[in-house]
Amino acid sequence: MENDVPEKYYAPVHQSLIQPVMIAGVPRQFAFINWTTALAVSFGMHMPWIGLPLGLVLHIVVARITKNDVDWMNILMRYLRQPTRLET
């Protein structure tokens, strides 16, 4: 029962081919958007006491969410693109 799979059925796959690209524990797209906005608020509006802590807190929260589910951002984007009601 344990060896129902024929020989040479499995091939080793490197984890970098399976896992999404992360920057400091968050999805790549989110990291770019988050830190671009935080730096724009900090330096563009001359308010680093608002932009940098807000960007850091948001980054930490999203990193914790990503640790539980790597695909949460894809699921959220798919949910937001759905129509609000079904057409019949």
Backbone atoms as SQL, in Angstrom:
CREATE TABLE atoms (id INTEGER PRIMARY KEY, chain TEXT, resi INTEGER, resn TEXT, atom TEXT, x REAL, y REAL, z REAL);
INSERT INTO atoms VALUES
  (1, 'A', 1, 'MET', 'N', 0.814, -1.187, 0.000),
  (2, 'A', 1, 'MET', 'CA', 0.000, 0.000, 0.000),
  (3, 'A', 1, 'MET', 'C', 0.865, 1.260, 0.000),
  (4, 'A', 2, 'GLU', 'N', 1.998, 1.176, 0.674),
  (5, 'A', 2, 'GLU', 'CA', 2.843, 2.350, 0.803),
  (6, 'A', 2, 'GLU', 'C', 3.548, 2.703, -0.501),
  (7, 'A', 3, 'ASN', 'N', 3.907, 1.724, -1.291),
  (8, 'A', 3, 'ASN', 'CA', 4.646, 1.952, -2.531),
  (9, 'A', 3, 'ASN', 'C', 3.763, 1.755, -3.750),
  (10, 'A', 4, 'ASP', 'N', 2.623, 2.420, -3.788),
  (11, 'A', 4, 'ASP', 'CA', 1.728, 2.327, -4.941),
  (12, 'A', 4, 'ASP', 'C', 2.239, 3.134, -6.129),
  (13, 'A', 5, 'VAL', 'N', 3.150, 4.049, -5.882),
  (14, 'A', 5, 'VAL', 'CA', 3.670, 4.913, -6.931),
  (15, 'A', 5, 'VAL', 'C', 4.825, 4.196, -7.631),
  (16, 'A', 6, 'PRO', 'N', 4.840, 4.207, -8.968),
  (17, 'A', 6, 'PRO', 'CA', 5.942, 3.539, -9.672),
  (18, 'A', 6, 'PRO', 'C', 7.282, 4.229, -9.422),
  (19, 'A', 7, 'GLU', 'N', 8.356, 3.495, -9.707),
  (20, 'A', 7, 'GLU', 'CA', 9.697, 4.043, -9.536),
  (21, 'A', 7, 'GLU', 'C', 9.901, 5.250, -10.443),
  (22, 'A', 8, 'LYS', 'N', 10.752, 6.168, -9.986),
  (23, 'A', 8, 'LYS', 'CA', 11.101, 7.386, -10.718),
  (24, 'A', 8, 'LYS', 'C', 9.878, 8.263, -11.021),
  (25, 'A', 9, 'TYR', 'N', 8.861, 8.145, -10.181),
  (26, 'A', 9, 'TYR', 'CA', 7.661, 8.965, -10.347),
  (27, 'A', 9, 'TYR', 'C', 7.886, 10.367, -9.781),
  (28, 'A', 10, 'TYR', 'N', 8.688, 10.464, -8.732),
  (29, 'A', 10, 'TYR', 'CA', 8.958, 11.741, -8.081),
  (30, 'A', 10, 'TYR', 'C', 10.269, 12.311, -8.580),
  (31, 'A', 11, 'ALA', 'N', 10.301, 13.611, -8.718),
  (32, 'A', 11, 'ALA', 'CA', 11.536, 14.302, -9.090),
  (33, 'A', 11, 'ALA', 'C', 11.804, 15.373, -8.043),
  (34, 'A', 12, 'PRO', 'N', 13.049, 15.536, -7.627),
  (35, 'A', 12, 'PRO', 'CA', 13.344, 16.580, -6.643),
  (36, 'A', 12, 'PRO', 'C', 13.155, 17.967, -7.259),
  (37, 'A', 13, 'VAL', 'N', 12.494, 18.830, -6.525),
  (38, 'A', 13, 'VAL', 'CA', 12.229, 20.192, -6.988),
  (39, 'A', 13, 'VAL', 'C', 12.764, 21.153, -5.933),
  (40, 'A', 14, 'HIS', 'N', 13.511, 22.137, -6.377),
  (41, 'A', 14, 'HIS', 'CA', 14.066, 23.118, -5.442),
  (42, 'A', 14, 'HIS', 'C', 12.950, 24.016, -4.920),
  (43, 'A', 15, 'GLN', 'N', 13.032, 24.398, -3.649),
  (44, 'A', 15, 'GLN', 'CA', 11.987, 25.200, -3.017),
  (45, 'A', 15, 'GLN', 'C', 11.816, 26.575, -3.668),
  (46, 'A', 16, 'SER', 'N', 12.861, 27.104, -4.278),
  (47, 'A', 16, 'SER', 'CA', 12.736, 28.417, -4.910),
  (48, 'A', 16, 'SER', 'C', 11.813, 28.384, -6.120),
  (49, 'A', 17, 'LEU', 'N', 11.568, 27.218, -6.673),
  (50, 'A', 17, 'LEU', 'CA', 10.640, 27.100, -7.796),
  (51, 'A', 17, 'LEU', 'C', 9.192, 27.017, -7.332),
  (52, 'A', 18, 'ILE', 'N', 8.984, 26.721, -6.067),
  (53, 'A', 18, 'ILE', 'CA', 7.636, 26.527, -5.527),
  (54, 'A', 18, 'ILE', 'C', 7.167, 27.753, -4.739),
  (55, 'A', 19, 'GLN', 'N', 8.023, 28.301, -3.908),
  (56, 'A', 19, 'GLN', 'CA', 7.661, 29.404, -3.028),
  (57, 'A', 19, 'GLN', 'C', 7.625, 30.728, -3.794),
  (58, 'A', 20, 'PRO', 'N', 6.699, 31.624, -3.447),
  (59, 'A', 20, 'PRO', 'CA', 6.675, 32.946, -4.090),
  (60, 'A', 20, 'PRO', 'C', 7.857, 33.802, -3.632),
  (61, 'A', 21, 'VAL', 'N', 8.146, 34.846, -4.388),
  (62, 'A', 21, 'VAL', 'CA', 9.266, 35.734, -4.073),
  (63, 'A', 21, 'VAL', 'C', 8.874, 36.625, -2.893),
  (64, 'A', 22, 'MET', 'N', 9.706, 36.626, -1.862),
  (65, 'A', 22, 'MET', 'CA', 9.449, 37.417, -0.662),
  (66, 'A', 22, 'MET', 'C', 10.570, 38.424, -0.458),
  (67, 'A', 23, 'ILE', 'N', 10.217, 39.556, 0.110),
  (68, 'A', 23, 'ILE', 'CA', 11.196, 40.547, 0.535),
  (69, 'A', 23, 'ILE', 'C', 10.947, 40.786, 2.021),
  (70, 'A', 24, 'ALA', 'N', 11.898, 40.376, 2.843),
  (71, 'A', 24, 'ALA', 'CA', 11.814, 40.520, 4.307),
  (72, 'A', 24, 'ALA', 'C', 10.535, 39.897, 4.862),
  (73, 'A', 25, 'GLY', 'N', 10.105, 38.787, 4.303),
  (74, 'A', 25, 'GLY', 'CA', 8.973, 38.044, 4.834),
  (75, 'A', 25, 'GLY', 'C', 7.612, 38.443, 4.311),
  (76, 'A', 26, 'VAL', 'N', 7.540, 39.387, 3.391),
  (77, 'A', 26, 'VAL', 'CA', 6.257, 39.787, 2.813),
  (78, 'A', 26, 'VAL', 'C', 6.318, 39.612, 1.298),
  (79, 'A', 27, 'PRO', 'N', 5.156, 39.496, 0.645),
  (80, 'A', 27, 'PRO', 'CA', 5.167, 39.378, -0.818),
  (81, 'A', 27, 'PRO', 'C', 5.849, 40.583, -1.468),
  (82, 'A', 28, 'ARG', 'N', 6.521, 40.324, -2.564),
  (83, 'A', 28, 'ARG', 'CA', 7.338, 41.334, -3.247),
  (84, 'A', 28, 'ARG', 'C', 6.523, 42.569, -3.635),
  (85, 'A', 29, 'GLN', 'N', 5.333, 42.365, -4.210),
  (86, 'A', 29, 'GLN', 'CA', 4.516, 43.490, -4.652),
  (87, 'A', 29, 'GLN', 'C', 4.108, 44.373, -3.469),
  (88, 'A', 30, 'PHE', 'N', 3.720, 43.729, -2.369),
  (89, 'A', 30, 'PHE', 'CA', 3.308, 44.494, -1.197),
  (90, 'A', 30, 'PHE', 'C', 4.472, 45.287, -0.620),
  (91, 'A', 31, 'ALA', 'N', 5.650, 44.688, -0.584),
  (92, 'A', 31, 'ALA', 'CA', 6.817, 45.384, -0.028),
  (93, 'A', 31, 'ALA', 'C', 7.123, 46.646, -0.826),
  (94, 'A', 32, 'PHE', 'N', 7.069, 46.550, -2.153),
  (95, 'A', 32, 'PHE', 'CA', 7.335, 47.729, -2.977),
  (96, 'A', 32, 'PHE', 'C', 6.290, 48.815, -2.747),
  (97, 'A', 33, 'ILE', 'N', 5.025, 48.449, -2.720),
  (98, 'A', 33, 'ILE', 'CA', 3.954, 49.432, -2.523),
  (99, 'A', 33, 'ILE', 'C', 4.039, 50.048, -1.131),
  (100, 'A', 34, 'ASN', 'N', 4.235, 49.219, -0.117),
  (101, 'A', 34, 'ASN', 'CA', 4.276, 49.682, 1.265),
  (102, 'A', 34, 'ASN', 'C', 5.419, 50.664, 1.490),
  (103, 'A', 35, 'TRP', 'N', 6.619, 50.290, 1.094),
  (104, 'A', 35, 'TRP', 'CA', 7.765, 51.147, 1.390),
  (105, 'A', 35, 'TRP', 'C', 7.845, 52.354, 0.469),
  (106, 'A', 36, 'THR', 'N', 7.337, 52.256, -0.736),
  (107, 'A', 36, 'THR', 'CA', 7.280, 53.440, -1.598),
  (108, 'A', 36, 'THR', 'C', 6.334, 54.480, -0.999),
  (109, 'A', 37, 'THR', 'N', 5.189, 54.024, -0.524),
  (110, 'A', 37, 'THR', 'CA', 4.234, 54.936, 0.112),
  (111, 'A', 37, 'THR', 'C', 4.797, 55.509, 1.410),
  (112, 'A', 38, 'ALA', 'N', 5.420, 54.659, 2.225),
  (113, 'A', 38, 'ALA', 'CA', 5.982, 55.135, 3.493),
  (114, 'A', 38, 'ALA', 'C', 7.083, 56.162, 3.261),
  (115, 'A', 39, 'LEU', 'N', 7.936, 55.920, 2.286),
  (116, 'A', 39, 'LEU', 'CA', 9.008, 56.875, 2.004),
  (117, 'A', 39, 'LEU', 'C', 8.476, 58.152, 1.357),
  (118, 'A', 40, 'ALA', 'N', 7.425, 58.039, 0.552),
  (119, 'A', 40, 'ALA', 'CA', 6.824, 59.233, -0.044),
  (120, 'A', 40, 'ALA', 'C', 6.212, 60.121, 1.033),
  (121, 'A', 41, 'VAL', 'N', 5.544, 59.514, 2.001),
  (122, 'A', 41, 'VAL', 'CA', 4.973, 60.292, 3.107),
  (123, 'A', 41, 'VAL', 'C', 6.089, 60.879, 3.960),
  (124, 'A', 42, 'SER', 'N', 7.121, 60.081, 4.219),
  (125, 'A', 42, 'SER', 'CA', 8.200, 60.534, 5.106),
  (126, 'A', 42, 'SER', 'C', 9.001, 61.676, 4.515),
  (127, 'A', 43, 'PHE', 'N', 9.455, 61.501, 3.286),
  (128, 'A', 43, 'PHE', 'CA', 10.356, 62.502, 2.711),
  (129, 'A', 43, 'PHE', 'C', 9.625, 63.535, 1.859),
  (130, 'A', 44, 'GLY', 'N', 8.578, 63.129, 1.178),
  (131, 'A', 44, 'GLY', 'CA', 7.850, 64.070, 0.337),
  (132, 'A', 44, 'GLY', 'C', 7.056, 65.074, 1.136),
  (133, 'A', 45, 'MET', 'N', 6.462, 64.612, 2.218),
  (134, 'A', 45, 'MET', 'CA', 5.659, 65.509, 3.045),
  (135, 'A', 45, 'MET', 'C', 6.416, 65.969, 4.291),
  (136, 'A', 46, 'HIS', 'N', 7.667, 65.563, 4.431),
  (137, 'A', 46, 'HIS', 'CA', 8.522, 65.935, 5.563),
  (138, 'A', 46, 'HIS', 'C', 7.904, 65.514, 6.896),
  (139, 'A', 47, 'MET', 'N', 7.351, 64.288, 6.915),
  (140, 'A', 47, 'MET', 'CA', 6.779, 63.752, 8.142),
  (141, 'A', 47, 'MET', 'C', 7.308, 62.340, 8.397),
  (142, 'A', 48, 'PRO', 'N', 8.596, 62.199, 8.732),
  (143, 'A', 48, 'PRO', 'CA', 9.121, 60.852, 8.952),
  (144, 'A', 48, 'PRO', 'C', 8.574, 60.196, 10.214),
  (145, 'A', 49, 'TRP', 'N', 8.074, 60.951, 11.176),
  (146, 'A', 49, 'TRP', 'CA', 7.515, 60.376, 12.387),
  (147, 'A', 49, 'TRP', 'C', 6.159, 59.712, 12.135),
  (148, 'A', 50, 'ILE', 'N', 5.562, 59.936, 10.962),
  (149, 'A', 50, 'ILE', 'CA', 4.307, 59.273, 10.600),
  (150, 'A', 50, 'ILE', 'C', 4.560, 58.156, 9.594),
  (151, 'A', 51, 'GLY', 'N', 5.305, 58.443, 8.543),
  (152, 'A', 51, 'GLY', 'CA', 5.475, 57.504, 7.436),
  (153, 'A', 51, 'GLY', 'C', 6.272, 56.266, 7.784),
  (154, 'A', 52, 'LEU', 'N', 7.424, 56.436, 8.418),
  (155, 'A', 52, 'LEU', 'CA', 8.285, 55.289, 8.709),
  (156, 'A', 52, 'LEU', 'C', 7.690, 54.338, 9.753),
  (157, 'A', 53, 'PRO', 'N', 7.174, 54.827, 10.896),
  (158, 'A', 53, 'PRO', 'CA', 6.553, 53.885, 11.834),
  (159, 'A', 53, 'PRO', 'C', 5.318, 53.189, 11.255),
  (160, 'A', 54, 'LEU', 'N', 4.529, 53.921, 10.476),
  (161, 'A', 54, 'LEU', 'CA', 3.352, 53.309, 9.859),
  (162, 'A', 54, 'LEU', 'C', 3.762, 52.215, 8.876),
  (163, 'A', 55, 'GLY', 'N', 4.787, 52.486, 8.065),
  (164, 'A', 55, 'GLY', 'CA', 5.287, 51.481, 7.135),
  (165, 'A', 55, 'GLY', 'C', 5.851, 50.274, 7.855),
  (166, 'A', 56, 'LEU', 'N', 6.564, 50.498, 8.954),
  (167, 'A', 56, 'LEU', 'CA', 7.151, 49.396, 9.718),
  (168, 'A', 56, 'LEU', 'C', 6.078, 48.539, 10.382),
  (169, 'A', 57, 'VAL', 'N', 5.089, 49.167, 10.995),
  (170, 'A', 57, 'VAL', 'CA', 4.004, 48.412, 11.641),
  (171, 'A', 57, 'VAL', 'C', 3.223, 47.612, 10.606),
  (172, 'A', 58, 'LEU', 'N', 2.915, 48.221, 9.480),
  (173, 'A', 58, 'LEU', 'CA', 2.194, 47.514, 8.423),
  (174, 'A', 58, 'LEU', 'C', 3.017, 46.346, 7.892),
  (175, 'A', 59, 'HIS', 'N', 4.319, 46.531, 7.763),
  (176, 'A', 59, 'HIS', 'CA', 5.200, 45.462, 7.297),
  (177, 'A', 59, 'HIS', 'C', 5.209, 44.294, 8.289),
  (178, 'A', 60, 'ILE', 'N', 5.277, 44.580, 9.579),
  (179, 'A', 60, 'ILE', 'CA', 5.298, 43.525, 10.597),
  (180, 'A', 60, 'ILE', 'C', 3.978, 42.767, 10.613),
  (181, 'A', 61, 'VAL', 'N', 2.861, 43.477, 10.506),
  (182, 'A', 61, 'VAL', 'CA', 1.547, 42.816, 10.495),
  (183, 'A', 61, 'VAL', 'C', 1.422, 41.895, 9.288),
  (184, 'A', 62, 'VAL', 'N', 1.818, 42.374, 8.121),
  (185, 'A', 62, 'VAL', 'CA', 1.713, 41.565, 6.905),
  (186, 'A', 62, 'VAL', 'C', 2.690, 40.395, 6.951),
  (187, 'A', 63, 'ALA', 'N', 3.857, 40.570, 7.564),
  (188, 'A', 63, 'ALA', 'CA', 4.805, 39.457, 7.699),
  (189, 'A', 63, 'ALA', 'C', 4.222, 38.351, 8.568),
  (190, 'A', 64, 'ARG', 'N', 3.496, 38.716, 9.614),
  (191, 'A', 64, 'ARG', 'CA', 2.851, 37.695, 10.459),
  (192, 'A', 64, 'ARG', 'C', 1.742, 36.967, 9.700),
  (193, 'A', 65, 'ILE', 'N', 0.972, 37.707, 8.913),
  (194, 'A', 65, 'ILE', 'CA', -0.079, 37.084, 8.104),
  (195, 'A', 65, 'ILE', 'C', 0.544, 36.150, 7.080),
  (196, 'A', 66, 'THR', 'N', 1.636, 36.575, 6.456),
  (197, 'A', 66, 'THR', 'CA', 2.294, 35.771, 5.429),
  (198, 'A', 66, 'THR', 'C', 2.913, 34.522, 6.025),
  (199, 'A', 67, 'LYS', 'N', 3.343, 34.577, 7.277),
  (200, 'A', 67, 'LYS', 'CA', 3.910, 33.391, 7.916),
  (201, 'A', 67, 'LYS', 'C', 2.858, 32.290, 8.036),
  (202, 'A', 68, 'ASN', 'N', 1.594, 32.669, 8.258),
  (203, 'A', 68, 'ASN', 'CA', 0.515, 31.690, 8.357),
  (204, 'A', 68, 'ASN', 'C', 0.054, 31.188, 7.000),
  (205, 'A', 69, 'ASP', 'N', -0.064, 32.073, 6.016),
  (206, 'A', 69, 'ASP', 'CA', -0.543, 31.696, 4.684),
  (207, 'A', 69, 'ASP', 'C', 0.206, 32.513, 3.640),
  (208, 'A', 70, 'VAL', 'N', 1.011, 31.830, 2.844),
  (209, 'A', 70, 'VAL', 'CA', 1.862, 32.510, 1.866),
  (210, 'A', 70, 'VAL', 'C', 1.036, 33.117, 0.735),
  (211, 'A', 71, 'ASP', 'N', -0.088, 32.521, 0.395),
  (212, 'A', 71, 'ASP', 'CA', -0.880, 32.956, -0.755),
  (213, 'A', 71, 'ASP', 'C', -2.021, 33.898, -0.386),
  (214, 'A', 72, 'TRP', 'N', -1.971, 34.534, 0.754),
  (215, 'A', 72, 'TRP', 'CA', -3.090, 35.371, 1.182),
  (216, 'A', 72, 'TRP', 'C', -3.312, 36.554, 0.248),
  (217, 'A', 73, 'MET', 'N', -2.243, 37.099, -0.306),
  (218, 'A', 73, 'MET', 'CA', -2.403, 38.270, -1.172),
  (219, 'A', 73, 'MET', 'C', -3.074, 37.893, -2.486),
  (220, 'A', 74, 'ASN', 'N', -2.722, 36.741, -3.042),
  (221, 'A', 74, 'ASN', 'CA', -3.380, 36.278, -4.266),
  (222, 'A', 74, 'ASN', 'C', -4.863, 36.016, -4.020),
  (223, 'A', 75, 'ILE', 'N', -5.178, 35.447, -2.869),
  (224, 'A', 75, 'ILE', 'CA', -6.574, 35.175, -2.523),
  (225, 'A', 75, 'ILE', 'C', -7.342, 36.485, -2.359),
  (226, 'A', 76, 'LEU', 'N', -6.743, 37.461, -1.700),
  (227, 'A', 76, 'LEU', 'CA', -7.394, 38.758, -1.512),
  (228, 'A', 76, 'LEU', 'C', -7.633, 39.458, -2.843),
  (229, 'A', 77, 'MET', 'N', -6.649, 39.453, -3.722),
  (230, 'A', 77, 'MET', 'CA', -6.812, 40.097, -5.035),
  (231, 'A', 77, 'MET', 'C', -7.902, 39.404, -5.855),
  (232, 'A', 78, 'ARG', 'N', -7.964, 38.088, -5.806),
  (233, 'A', 78, 'ARG', 'CA', -9.002, 37.352, -6.527),
  (234, 'A', 78, 'ARG', 'C', -10.380, 37.672, -5.954),
  (235, 'A', 79, 'TYR', 'N', -10.472, 37.795, -4.628),
  (236, 'A', 79, 'TYR', 'CA', -11.736, 38.134, -3.986),
  (237, 'A', 79, 'TYR', 'C', -12.189, 39.543, -4.374),
  (238, 'A', 80, 'LEU', 'N', -11.275, 40.494, -4.409),
  (239, 'A', 80, 'LEU', 'CA', -11.640, 41.873, -4.728),
  (240, 'A', 80, 'LEU', 'C', -12.059, 42.045, -6.180),
  (241, 'A', 81, 'ARG', 'N', -11.597, 41.190, -7.075),
  (242, 'A', 81, 'ARG', 'CA', -11.965, 41.288, -8.488),
  (243, 'A', 81, 'ARG', 'C', -13.309, 40.635, -8.797),
  (244, 'A', 82, 'GLN', 'N', -13.849, 39.858, -7.877),
  (245, 'A', 82, 'GLN', 'CA', -15.133, 39.204, -8.124),
  (246, 'A', 82, 'GLN', 'C', -16.251, 40.239, -8.142),
  (247, 'A', 83, 'PRO', 'N', -17.281, 39.989, -8.963),
  (248, 'A', 83, 'PRO', 'CA', -18.432, 40.898, -8.935),
  (249, 'A', 83, 'PRO', 'C', -19.165, 40.786, -7.599),
  (250, 'A', 84, 'THR', 'N', -19.865, 41.858, -7.240),
  (251, 'A', 84, 'THR', 'CA', -20.545, 41.865, -5.949),
  (252, 'A', 84, 'THR', 'C', -21.790, 40.995, -5.940),
  (253, 'A', 85, 'ARG', 'N', -22.342, 40.715, -7.111),
  (254, 'A', 85, 'ARG', 'CA', -23.506, 39.832, -7.173),
  (255, 'A', 85, 'ARG', 'C', -23.397, 38.962, -8.415),
  (256, 'A', 86, 'LEU', 'N', -24.124, 37.877, -8.401),
  (257, 'A', 86, 'LEU', 'CA', -24.112, 36.959, -9.533),
  (258, 'A', 86, 'LEU', 'C', -25.186, 37.352, -10.532),
  (259, 'A', 87, 'GLU', 'N', -24.835, 37.407, -11.789),
  (260, 'A', 87, 'GLU', 'CA', -25.796, 37.695, -12.852),
  (261, 'A', 87, 'GLU', 'C', -26.376, 36.373, -13.346),
  (262, 'A', 88, 'THR', 'N', -27.686, 36.333, -13.523),
  (263, 'A', 88, 'THR', 'CA', -28.314, 35.099, -14.026),
  (264, 'A', 88, 'THR', 'C', -28.890, 35.311, -15.398);
